[in-house]
Amino acid sequence: ACSGPANSVAPSDQARVCRAAIGSVMGRDPAIIRASVDSDGLVRVEYIRPDDRKLFAYKCRLEGTRVVWGNADGRWRNDSQDSVITFALLGSAVSIIEKWPDGSSTENTFDIPP
């Protein structure tokens, strides 16, 4: 388990942010994504791809306004060559900004009611 400062974002909002982040990164609608928060604060995220019914599973955690994620059984995407993902919560909207080392970025906002 990872230790670090306790996150001030409520577990239900952590799940919303992780759903939005994985949806943004993978080009999926967060409506098909399920998320649950473990007792240690790690968010488990999964979805079934509609076209072939394949299950995809990820892990996710928040560090301040940064979202760090990885495949459920893989490395955390927090190396210098990985994108940096940040979030903002605005009512039912969750905004995700992904910035790459080359300076390019994408921004997506999803309506994910609490």
N, C-alpha and C positions, 0 to 999 in steps of 0.2 A: 504494500500500500504506500501511497505517497503521503508525505507529511508536509504541512505548510500552513500558512495562516488560514483561519476559518474564513470561508467566503460569506460575504454579507448578503448574497442573493439566496432567496428562499429556495428550498429543494424543488418546488413545483416550477419556479421560474428557471432554475438550472436545467430542468428537463425541457422546457420550452426553447431555451437558447440552444441546447444541443440538438434538438430536432431541427431547428432552423439552420444551424451551422452545417449539419450533415446534408440536409436538403439542398443547401446552397452549393456545397462542395461537389455533391454527386448529381446535381441537376434533377433532383426529385422533389415532389410535392410533400412538404412536411406532414400533410394529412395522412399519408400512408406510413409515417415513421412513428414507432413506439419508443418511449424512453422511460427508464426507471432509475431511481437514485439508490445506490447501495448504502448500507449503514456507514461505510467509510467515506461517503461523499462522492464516489465515482459514479458517473452517469453511464448506464448501459443503453445503447441505442441500436435498434434493428428495424429493418423493413424487408418486405418481400417484394421483389421486382415484379411488376404486374405482367410483363410480357412472357416470362418463363418461370415464374413462381420461385425463383432462387432467393434464398435468405442471405442477407448481408448484415453483419453485426460489427459494431464499433464501440469504442470506449471514448469518453469525453470528460473533460474537467474544465473548470473556469479558474483562471488566475487573474484576479482583478477584472478588467474588461476584455481579457484575452481568452479565446477558446482554444484549448489544446485537445487534439483528437488523435486516434489511431485505429487501425483494424483491431478487433477484439483480441486477437492473439498476436498482434504485431507491435512495432515500435511506436512511441509517441512522435507525432509530426512536429517536432520543435527544434530541428536542426537548422543551421543558418541558411540552408538552401530550400527549406520548406516555406510555404506561405505563412504569413502572420494573420490570424483571424481575430477580429474584435467584434463586439456586439453592443447594441443599445436596446434597452427596453422602453417602449413608449406606449403605455396602455396595453392594448392587445397586440400591438405590432412589435415584431422583433426584427431589428436591422442587423445584417451581417455584412461586414466589410472584410474582404480577403485581399491582402497585399503581398505581392511576390518580390523576390530579391531584385528583379530587373526594373522595379518601379511601377509595373502595371498593377491594376487592382480591379476588383468587381465588387458591386454592392447589390444586395438583394434585401427586400423587406417583405416579411410574411405576416399575415394576420393569424395569430395563434392565441385564441382566447385562454385566459387562465383557467 
